[in-house]
Amino acid sequence: MNRLWATRLAAPAAFLLGITVAILLVRAGLDGDAATTAAQTAAPTTMPTTTAATTTATQPRPVFVEVESGDTLDQIALENDTTVEALLTLNEGVDPNALRVGQRLRVR
């Protein structure tokens, strides 16, 4: 009878032990202040560099405004907390003296 109980409890006990060990390993890996374990220092891993993904994730989306009647580059720059030089850099080929109503200008 004791052997029957032992076999019935062995599988759940092994499962719980495995889960406990997994949780402790994950927590040790997530804890930034914990001492480095031998497994973490034994084999350094190299990760492929993905500069394109990092660059696109950190760059803000472009912001555009539509030129309204009477707008000037100075006024658009003041309203959007930027400079005329920055607007001209972002909008190559734009003639500051010939803005058209409805024209889209990038401000950021």
TORPA-4810 file (N, C-alpha, C, O; in nm, 3 decimals):
<nodes>
NODE_1_0.083_-0.119_0.000_0.000_0.000_0.000_0.087_0.125_0.000_0.057_0.222_-0.070_M
NODE_2_0.196_0.124_0.078_0.286_0.239_0.081_0.349_0.264_-0.056_0.369_0.379_-0.095_N
NODE_3_0.379_0.157_-0.127_0.439_0.172_-0.260_0.342_0.237_-0.357_0.383_0.314_-0.444_R
NODE_4_0.213_0.207_-0.344_0.111_0.265_-0.429_0.102_0.416_-0.407_0.090_0.492_-0.503_L
NODE_5_0.106_0.459_-0.282_0.102_0.603_-0.251_0.228_0.674_-0.299_0.222_0.788_-0.346_W
NODE_6_0.339_0.606_-0.288_0.464_0.666_-0.332_0.463_0.691_-0.483_0.510_0.796_-0.528_A
NODE_7_0.411_0.598_-0.559_0.406_0.617_-0.704_0.305_0.725_-0.743_0.326_0.797_-0.841_T
NODE_8_0.197_0.737_-0.669_0.097_0.840_-0.698_0.148_0.980_-0.664_0.107_1.077_-0.728_R
NODE_9_0.235_0.991_-0.567_0.286_1.123_-0.526_0.415_1.162_-0.598_0.452_1.279_-0.596_L
NODE_10_0.484_1.067_-0.660_0.613_1.095_-0.721_0.600_1.192_-0.840_0.677_1.287_-0.850_A
NODE_11_0.506_1.169_-0.927_0.492_1.255_-1.046_0.454_1.398_-1.008_0.519_1.491_-1.056_A
NODE_12_0.352_1.421_-0.924_0.321_1.559_-0.887_0.435_1.627_-0.811_0.458_1.747_-0.828_P
NODE_13_0.505_1.553_-0.726_0.616_1.610_-0.651_0.729_1.651_-0.746_0.790_1.757_-0.729_A
NODE_14_0.758_1.568_-0.845_0.863_1.600_-0.943_0.822_1.722_-1.026_0.905_1.807_-1.057_A
NODE_15_0.695_1.729_-1.062_0.645_1.844_-1.138_0.660_1.973_-1.057_0.708_2.074_-1.109_F
NODE_16_0.618_1.971_-0.932_0.629_2.089_-0.846_0.775_2.129_-0.825_0.806_2.248_-0.822_L
NODE_17_0.862_2.033_-0.809_1.004_2.061_-0.794_1.059_2.128_-0.920_1.135_2.225_-0.912_L
NODE_18_1.021_2.076_-1.037_1.066_2.134_-1.163_1.016_2.277_-1.181_1.091_2.364_-1.225_G
NODE_19_0.891_2.303_-1.148_0.834_2.437_-1.157_0.905_2.532_-1.061_0.934_2.646_-1.096_I
NODE_20_0.932_2.485_-0.939_1.000_2.568_-0.841_1.140_2.607_-0.889_1.180_2.722_-0.877_T
NODE_21_1.213_2.512_-0.944_1.347_2.539_-0.995_1.339_2.639_-1.111_1.421_2.730_-1.119_V
NODE_22_1.242_2.621_-1.202_1.227_2.712_-1.315_1.196_2.854_-1.269_1.252_2.950_-1.322_A
NODE_23_1.109_2.867_-1.171_1.074_3.000_-1.119_1.196_3.066_-1.055_1.220_3.185_-1.075_I
NODE_24_1.271_2.990_-0.979_1.391_3.045_-0.916_1.494_3.089_-1.019_1.560_3.191_-1.002_L
NODE_25_1.509_3.012_-1.127_1.603_3.050_-1.232_1.558_3.177_-1.304_1.639_3.264_-1.335_L
NODE_26_1.430_3.187_-1.331_1.378_3.307_-1.398_1.394_3.429_-1.309_1.437_3.534_-1.355_V
NODE_27_1.361_3.415_-1.183_1.374_3.528_-1.090_1.519_3.571_-1.076_1.547_3.690_-1.066_R
NODE_28_1.610_3.476_-1.074_1.752_3.509_-1.064_1.799_3.582_-1.189_1.883_3.671_-1.180_A
NODE_29_1.745_3.546_-1.305_1.782_3.613_-1.429_1.723_3.752_-1.439_1.783_3.839_-1.501_G
NODE_30_1.608_3.776_-1.379_1.543_3.906_-1.386_1.595_4.003_-1.282_1.579_4.124_-1.297_L
NODE_31_1.655_3.954_-1.178_1.704_4.040_-1.071_1.835_4.103_-1.115_1.936_4.034_-1.128_D
NODE_32_1.835_4.234_-1.137_1.953_4.303_-1.187_2.063_4.317_-1.083_2.179_4.333_-1.120_G
NODE_33_2.031_4.312_-0.955_2.131_4.329_-0.850_2.192_4.197_-0.805_2.287_4.197_-0.727_D
NODE_34_2.141_4.086_-0.852_2.189_3.956_-0.808_2.329_3.930_-0.862_2.368_3.981_-0.967_A
NODE_35_2.402_3.851_-0.790_2.537_3.815_-0.833_2.527_3.730_-0.959_2.431_3.655_-0.976_A
NODE_36_2.625_3.740_-1.045_2.627_3.665_-1.168_2.656_3.519_-1.138_2.748_3.487_-1.063_T
NODE_37_2.576_3.431_-1.197_2.596_3.289_-1.174_2.700_3.235_-1.271_2.734_3.300_-1.369_T
NODE_38_2.749_3.115_-1.243_2.849_3.053_-1.329_2.793_3.029_-1.468_2.866_3.041_-1.567_A
NODE_39_2.666_2.995_-1.480_2.606_2.971_-1.611_2.599_3.100_-1.693_2.607_3.094_-1.816_A
NODE_40_2.585_3.213_-1.628_2.577_3.339_-1.701_2.713_3.384_-1.752_2.720_3.456_-1.852_Q
NODE_41_2.821_3.343_-1.688_2.954_3.386_-1.730_3.028_3.281_-1.809_3.132_3.312_-1.867_T
NODE_42_2.980_3.158_-1.813_3.054_3.050_-1.876_3.071_3.070_-2.025_3.182_3.056_-2.076_A
NODE_43_2.965_3.101_-2.097_2.974_3.112_-2.243_2.906_3.241_-2.288_2.783_3.251_-2.288_A
NODE_44_2.986_3.339_-2.325_2.924_3.462_-2.374_2.855_3.437_-2.508_2.907_3.366_-2.594_P
NODE_45_2.740_3.495_-2.524_2.666_3.476_-2.648_2.675_3.604_-2.730_2.680_3.715_-2.675_T
NODE_46_2.676_3.588_-2.859_2.678_3.703_-2.947_2.541_3.718_-3.010_2.483_3.621_-3.059_T
NODE_47_2.491_3.838_-3.007_2.361_3.867_-3.065_2.384_3.944_-3.195_2.472_4.029_-3.201_M
NODE_48_2.305_3.914_-3.298_2.321_3.992_-3.421_2.279_4.136_-3.398_2.183_4.164_-3.327_P
NODE_49_2.353_4.226_-3.458_2.320_4.367_-3.440_2.207_4.405_-3.534_2.205_4.371_-3.652_T
NODE_50_2.112_4.477_-3.477_1.997_4.521_-3.556_1.985_4.672_-3.539_1.898_4.720_-3.466_T
NODE_51_2.071_4.744_-3.605_2.069_4.889_-3.590_1.947_4.950_-3.657_1.899_5.054_-3.612_T
NODE_52_1.897_4.890_-3.762_1.782_4.947_-3.831_1.659_4.944_-3.741_1.584_5.041_-3.735_A
NODE_53_1.638_4.833_-3.670_1.521_4.823_-3.583_1.533_4.922_-3.467_1.434_4.982_-3.426_A
NODE_54_1.653_4.937_-3.414_1.674_5.030_-3.304_1.654_5.173_-3.350_1.594_5.254_-3.279_T
NODE_55_1.704_5.205_-3.468_1.694_5.341_-3.519_1.549_5.379_-3.544_1.506_5.488_-3.507_T
NODE_56_1.472_5.290_-3.606_1.334_5.324_-3.637_1.248_5.329_-3.511_1.149_5.402_-3.507_T
NODE_57_1.285_5.252_-3.411_1.204_5.251_-3.289_1.224_5.379_-3.208_1.133_5.422_-3.137_A
NODE_58_1.342_5.439_-3.217_1.369_5.556_-3.136_1.338_5.687_-3.207_1.322_5.791_-3.141_T
NODE_59_1.328_5.685_-3.339_1.300_5.808_-3.411_1.152_5.840_-3.404_1.069_5.751_-3.424_Q
NODE_60_1.117_5.966_-3.377_0.976_6.002_-3.374_0.918_6.006_-3.516_0.990_6.020_-3.614_P
NODE_61_0.787_5.992_-3.523_0.720_5.999_-3.652_0.725_6.142_-3.704_0.722_6.237_-3.625_R
NODE_62_0.732_6.158_-3.836_0.732_6.292_-3.891_0.598_6.362_-3.865_0.493_6.300_-3.865_P
NODE_63_0.606_6.493_-3.843_0.486_6.574_-3.821_0.476_6.675_-3.934_0.574_6.743_-3.967_V
NODE_64_0.359_6.684_-3.994_0.336_6.775_-4.105_0.230_6.878_-4.068_0.142_6.851_-3.986_F
NODE_65_0.240_6.995_-4.130_0.135_7.097_-4.120_0.094_7.136_-4.261_0.171_7.120_-4.356_V
NODE_66_-0.027_7.186_-4.272_-0.075_7.233_-4.401_-0.073_7.385_-4.401_-0.122_7.448_-4.308_E
NODE_67_-0.015_7.443_-4.506_-0.003_7.589_-4.516_-0.142_7.648_-4.536_-0.218_7.605_-4.623_V
NODE_68_-0.173_7.748_-4.456_-0.300_7.820_-4.467_-0.274_7.958_-4.525_-0.160_8.003_-4.531_E
NODE_69_-0.379_8.025_-4.566_-0.368_8.157_-4.626_-0.298_8.253_-4.528_-0.339_8.266_-4.413_S
NODE_70_-0.195_8.321_-4.576_-0.122_8.418_-4.494_-0.008_8.361_-4.413_0.064_8.437_-4.347_G
NODE_71_0.012_8.230_-4.415_0.120_8.168_-4.337_0.256_8.202_-4.397_0.271_8.214_-4.519_D
NODE_72_0.354_8.216_-4.310_0.494_8.232_-4.351_0.575_8.125_-4.280_0.529_8.065_-4.183_T
NODE_73_0.696_8.101_-4.328_0.782_8.003_-4.261_0.814_8.046_-4.119_0.823_7.962_-4.029_L
NODE_74_0.832_8.175_-4.098_0.858_8.224_-3.962_0.743_8.189_-3.869_0.764_8.139_-3.758_D
NODE_75_0.622_8.215_-3.914_0.504_8.188_-3.832_0.488_8.038_-3.805_0.459_7.997_-3.693_Q
NODE_76_0.507_7.957_-3.908_0.495_7.812_-3.892_0.602_7.761_-3.797_0.576_7.674_-3.714_I
NODE_77_0.724_7.815_-3.807_0.832_7.774_-3.717_0.799_7.810_-3.573_0.819_7.729_-3.483_A
NODE_78_0.748_7.932_-3.550_0.711_7.974_-3.414_0.600_7.887_-3.356_0.606_7.847_-3.240_L
NODE_79_0.499_7.858_-3.436_0.385_7.778_-3.388_0.423_7.635_-3.357_0.356_7.569_-3.278_E
NODE_80_0.530_7.585_-3.419_0.570_7.445_-3.401_0.701_7.430_-3.326_0.763_7.323_-3.330_N
NODE_81_0.745_7.537_-3.257_0.863_7.533_-3.172_0.987_7.481_-3.246_1.055_7.390_-3.199_D
NODE_82_1.012_7.539_-3.362_1.129_7.502_-3.441_1.184_7.629_-3.507_1.140_7.739_-3.476_T
NODE_83_1.280_7.612_-3.597_1.340_7.727_-3.665_1.312_7.719_-3.815_1.278_7.613_-3.868_T
NODE_84_1.328_7.833_-3.882_1.312_7.836_-4.027_1.418_7.747_-4.092_1.389_7.677_-4.189_V
NODE_85_1.539_7.750_-4.040_1.647_7.667_-4.094_1.611_7.518_-4.085_1.636_7.442_-4.179_E
NODE_86_1.553_7.477_-3.974_1.513_7.338_-3.958_1.403_7.302_-4.057_1.404_7.193_-4.115_A
NODE_87_1.308_7.393_-4.078_1.202_7.368_-4.176_1.259_7.354_-4.317_1.218_7.267_-4.392_L
NODE_88_1.354_7.441_-4.352_1.415_7.432_-4.485_1.496_7.303_-4.502_1.502_7.248_-4.611_L
NODE_89_1.558_7.257_-4.394_1.633_7.130_-4.399_1.539_7.012_-4.418_1.568_6.921_-4.495_T
NODE_90_1.426_7.014_-4.348_1.330_6.904_-4.358_1.252_6.906_-4.489_1.203_6.802_-4.533_L
NODE_91_1.240_7.023_-4.550_1.160_7.038_-4.671_1.247_7.094_-4.783_1.235_7.211_-4.820_N
NODE_92_1.335_7.010_-4.836_1.426_7.053_-4.941_1.347_7.099_-5.063_1.248_7.037_-5.102_E
NODE_93_1.391_7.208_-5.122_1.327_7.258_-5.243_1.210_7.351_-5.219_1.148_7.398_-5.315_G
NODE_94_1.177_7.379_-5.094_1.066_7.469_-5.064_1.117_7.613_-5.075_1.218_7.649_-5.015_V
NODE_95_1.044_7.694_-5.151_1.079_7.835_-5.165_1.005_7.913_-5.057_0.882_7.918_-5.060_D
NODE_96_1.077_7.973_-4.960_1.010_8.043_-4.851_0.924_8.161_-4.897_0.835_8.205_-4.825_P
NODE_97_0.951_8.211_-5.017_0.875_8.324_-5.069_0.758_8.282_-5.157_0.685_8.368_-5.207_N
NODE_98_0.740_8.152_-5.177_0.634_8.106_-5.266_0.557_7.989_-5.204_0.538_7.887_-5.269_A
NODE_99_0.514_8.004_-5.079_0.433_7.899_-5.016_0.294_7.900_-5.078_0.240_8.006_-5.111_L
NODE_100_0.236_7.781_-5.093_0.103_7.768_-5.151_0.005_7.719_-5.045_0.041_7.637_-4.961_R
NODE_101_-0.118_7.770_-5.049_-0.222_7.724_-4.957_-0.247_7.576_-4.984_-0.263_7.534_-5.098_V
NODE_102_-0.248_7.497_-4.876_-0.269_7.353_-4.887_-0.140_7.274_-4.898_-0.143_7.151_-4.892_G
NODE_103_-0.028_7.341_-4.913_0.102_7.274_-4.922_0.135_7.212_-4.787_0.115_7.273_-4.682_Q
NODE_104_0.186_7.089_-4.791_0.224_7.020_-4.666_0.371_7.042_-4.641_0.455_7.023_-4.729_R
NODE_105_0.403_7.082_-4.517_0.540_7.102_-4.475_0.569_7.013_-4.356_0.488_7.003_-4.264_L
NODE_106_0.685_6.949_-4.359_0.727_6.870_-4.244_0.788_6.963_-4.140_0.875_7.043_-4.172_R
NODE_107_0.741_6.952_-4.014_0.794_7.037_-3.907_0.878_6.959_-3.807_0.951_7.019_-3.729_V
NODE_108_0.869_6.828_-3.808_0.952_6.741_-3.722_0.981_6.613_-3.796_1.049_6.525_-3.743_R
</nodes>
